[in-house]
Amino acid sequence: MKTLQQTLPFDSNFWETKAEESLYITRDIGVMSLEPFDLDNDVELLHNWVNLPYAKYWQLENSSVELVYSTYKEIVENQSTCIFWGKVNNQKAFLVEFYYAPKDRVSNYYTALKGDYGFHILTAPKKTSIPNFTTHIFSYVINFLFDSDEVNRIVVEPDVANEKIHIRNKKAGFKYKKIIEFPEKNAYLAFCTRADFRSSAIHQLQTK
């Protein structure tokens, strides 16, 4: 288990090193890994993803490359979030944003604790249907966070209309607390501790 830096919980060098050491091997889909997001080189691919109908909850529908670039430039410069590509067998399969909750806007809606971290996941457009594919992604991302001693609890704030993600979150052990109102969406505020995850349906599936 590693300890996050105390002064900058989301120091990019720390997280990039951690990502380099993080591999998740499954019998179903192969090897999963993380690679740092490079805004200048990756914005066009991300722009393609967020403009597809399945990505409507990413709130960037019908956006230009310039808007996606400026949006992510602001996220990167804020320094409370680190962004990675999730790769499966060396192919980009999802984007994940890890954020430090006490420095994120979500902290305006509850009393954020030092050990609170969150994430957002955007999967790649489906080319083929792979059983349990998204389940493996969730397991990998949650294990990646809980592998660090400083992460005590994971927070998520999915759009209330996103029924699929609510089902998946609850299977991963997230406990839904209340609805909060962001400028662009109403969202559920939900939390997951290590104990919640270890007793969850997703964790049980991965350990069989």
C-alpha positions in Angstrom: 0.0 0.0 0.0 1.3 3.5 -0.9 0.7 6.8 0.9 -0.3 9.8 -1.1 1.7 13.0 -0.7 0.3 15.1 2.1 0.6 18.6 0.7 -0.8 17.9 -2.8 -3.1 14.9 -2.7 -3.3 14.9 -6.5 0.3 15.6 -7.4 0.5 14.5 -11.0 3.9 12.8 -10.7 2.7 10.6 -7.9 -0.4 9.5 -9.7 1.4 8.9 -13.0 4.0 6.7 -11.1 1.2 4.8 -9.4 -0.6 4.3 -12.8 2.6 2.9 -14.3 2.7 0.3 -11.5 -1.0 -0.6 -11.8 -1.9 -3.6 -14.0 -5.1 -5.6 -13.7 -5.2 -8.9 -15.5 -8.5 -10.7 -16.1 -9.3 -14.0 -17.8 -12.3 -12.4 -19.5 -10.8 -9.3 -21.2 -7.0 -9.4 -20.7 -4.7 -6.7 -19.3 -6.0 -3.3 -18.1 -3.7 -0.4 -17.5 -3.7 3.4 -17.2 -1.9 6.0 -19.3 -1.8 9.8 -18.6 -4.2 11.9 -20.7 -2.3 14.3 -23.0 -4.6 17.2 -23.8 -2.8 18.5 -26.8 -2.5 15.1 -28.5 -5.7 13.4 -27.2 -8.3 16.1 -27.5 -9.6 15.0 -30.9 -10.3 11.5 -29.8 -12.0 12.7 -26.6 -14.0 15.1 -28.7 -15.2 12.2 -30.9 -16.3 10.2 -27.8 -18.2 13.0 -26.0 -20.2 13.9 -29.1 -21.7 10.5 -29.5 -25.2 9.9 -28.1 -24.2 7.4 -25.5 -22.0 10.1 -23.8 -24.8 12.6 -23.2 -24.3 12.6 -19.4 -20.8 13.9 -20.0 -22.5 17.3 -20.7 -20.5 18.0 -23.9 -23.0 17.1 -26.6 -22.6 19.0 -29.9 -19.4 20.6 -28.6 -16.5 21.8 -30.8 -12.9 20.6 -30.4 -12.1 24.0 -29.0 -14.8 23.8 -26.3 -13.6 20.3 -25.3 -10.0 21.6 -25.2 -10.8 24.6 -23.1 -13.0 22.5 -20.7 -10.2 20.1 -20.1 -7.5 22.7 -19.9 -9.4 24.2 -17.0 -9.8 20.8 -15.3 -6.1 20.1 -15.7 -5.0 23.5 -14.5 -7.3 23.3 -11.4 -4.9 20.6 -10.0 -7.6 18.8 -8.0 -8.2 16.2 -10.8 -5.9 13.8 -12.7 -7.0 12.3 -16.0 -6.0 9.0 -17.5 -6.9 6.8 -20.4 -7.8 3.3 -19.3 -6.4 0.7 -21.7 -7.4 -2.9 -22.4 -4.7 -4.9 -24.1 -3.0 -1.6 -24.9 -6.1 -0.1 -26.6 -7.8 2.9 -25.2 -11.1 1.7 -23.7 -12.1 4.3 -21.2 -11.3 7.8 -19.8 -11.2 8.2 -16.0 -11.0 11.4 -14.0 -9.8 11.0 -10.4 -10.5 14.0 -8.2 -9.8 15.1 -4.6 -13.2 15.8 -3.1 -12.2 18.5 -0.6 -10.9 20.6 -3.5 -13.7 19.7 -5.9 -17.0 21.6 -6.3 -18.8 18.5 -4.7 -17.5 19.7 -1.4 -20.0 22.6 -1.6 -22.7 20.0 -1.0 -21.5 18.0 1.9 -18.7 18.1 4.5 -15.8 16.6 2.6 -13.2 14.7 4.6 -9.5 14.4 4.0 -9.8 10.8 2.7 -12.6 11.5 0.2 -11.8 10.9 -3.5 -14.0 10.6 -6.5 -14.0 9.5 -10.1 -15.8 9.9 -13.4 -15.6 7.2 -16.1 -16.4 7.5 -19.8 -16.1 4.3 -21.8 -15.1 4.0 -25.4 -17.8 3.5 -28.1 -18.8 -0.1 -28.2 -17.4 -2.1 -31.1 -18.3 -5.5 -29.8 -20.2 -6.7 -26.7 -17.9 -8.2 -24.0 -19.6 -9.8 -20.9 -18.8 -7.9 -17.7 -16.6 -5.4 -19.5 -17.8 -2.3 -17.6 -17.8 -4.4 -14.3 -14.1 -5.0 -14.8 -13.5 -1.3 -15.4 -15.3 -0.4 -12.2 -13.4 -3.0 -10.2 -10.0 -1.8 -11.6 -10.7 1.9 -10.9 -12.0 1.4 -7.4 -9.2 -1.0 -6.5 -6.7 1.6 -7.9 -8.0 4.2 -5.5 -8.3 2.0 -2.5 -4.8 0.7 -3.0 -3.6 4.0 -1.5 -3.7 4.4 2.3 -5.0 8.0 2.2 -8.2 7.1 0.3 -10.8 6.2 2.9 -13.9 6.8 0.9 -15.0 7.2 -2.7 -17.6 9.8 -3.7 -19.6 9.9 -6.9 -22.3 12.3 -8.2 -24.1 10.7 -11.1 -26.9 12.4 -13.0 -30.3 11.3 -11.5 -31.5 10.3 -15.0 -28.6 7.9 -15.6 -30.3 4.7 -14.5 -27.6 2.4 -15.8 -24.9 4.0 -13.7 -27.0 3.9 -10.6 -27.4 0.1 -10.9 -23.6 -0.3 -11.4 -22.7 2.0 -8.5 -25.0 0.1 -6.1 -23.5 -3.2 -7.3 -20.1 -1.7 -6.4 -21.2 -0.9 -2.9 -22.1 2.8 -3.2 -24.6 4.1 -0.7 -26.9 6.8 -2.1 -27.5 9.7 0.4 -29.3 12.6 -1.3 -29.9 14.6 -4.5 -27.7 17.7 -5.1 -28.2 20.4 -7.7 -25.2 21.3 -9.9 -25.7 24.1 -12.4 -26.0 21.6 -15.3 -27.6 18.6 -13.6 -29.3 17.2 -10.6 -27.2 14.4 -9.2 -27.2 11.7 -6.5 -24.5 12.0 -3.9 -23.2 8.5 -3.1 -20.3 7.1 -1.1 -18.4 3.8 -0.9 -15.9 2.7 1.8 -13.4 -0.1 1.5 -15.8 -2.3 3.6 -18.7 -1.4 1.3 -16.7 -2.4 -1.8 -15.3 -5.6 -0.3 -18.9 -6.8 0.5 -20.3 -5.7 -2.9 -21.5 -7.8 -5.8 -18.8 -6.5 -8.1 -16.0 -7.3 -5.7 -17.5 -10.8 -5.1 -17.6 -11.4 -8.8 -13.9 -10.5 -9.2 -12.8 -12.7 -6.3 -14.6 -15.8 -7.5 
